[in-house]
Amino acid sequence: MWAMPTCYAYDVARVNMVASYFLGVRLGAVARRRESAKAHVADVNTLDIMRRRKMRRPKPYHHGNLREALLEAAIRLIAEVGPTAFTLREVARRAGVSHNAPYRHFRDRDDLMAAVAAQGFRELTQAMVEAAGEKTDTLDRLKRAGLGYVTFALRRPEHFTVMFDAPLSKRKHPDSAAAAEQAFGTLLGFVKGCQDAGRLPSGDLRQLALLAWTMVHGIAKLAITGRLPFHSNAEVLKFGEFVIDQSLPVAR
């Protein structure tokens, strides 16, 4: 074996040491870049996940009139489950708002139903007045107002059901009670006009108004619950006209 010169062995060792140093530095740099890349990917994934979660969150409700939106959602729900089986939480879900949002306008479910009833009574009053129109004959105005009552029920069966079937306290819900009194007061006015013109017999105004009310209310209730043997609103109204003509105690 040839003996390797000492100086040569030293140089080789030094070269190996330097190479190892630079190779280690380079490998370390590569490893750091890899870790940095992994961290970057993790950050991107985290941001993407957060973005997706944010997109899945319910969008805040931006309707201009939250109260009206809740009323509309309640009416749609009442049409499906009736006036006593729905919840405020379900109304909120259908309106696209948080389950606490309804409490900004309504104390509880009964308060919301009272608002539906009040809206219905106001529309009923308007329907009777518009149906009576500008008729000059007072009895004809009363008859037309009665048909307007039935027409309202056919057009707004959910309102009609809440107005007369939901157990609402007049003391707790004075707005609904006031709207109901206004509707009945409108009917009283039509009946009094007939009495003053001699078209209905004189006597107890309230009794005659109740007679007129029960006639049209019975027709309306039977119609919206499918109890009458008619297949169109026109047939229902024709029957209503017949009942009114045959039942009002017209003065002779």
Summary of the structure (lengths in Angstrom):
residues: 252
radius of gyration: 39.2
end to end distance: 150.4
largest distance: 150.5
contacts: 708
relative contact order: 0.08
helix: 75%
strand: 0%
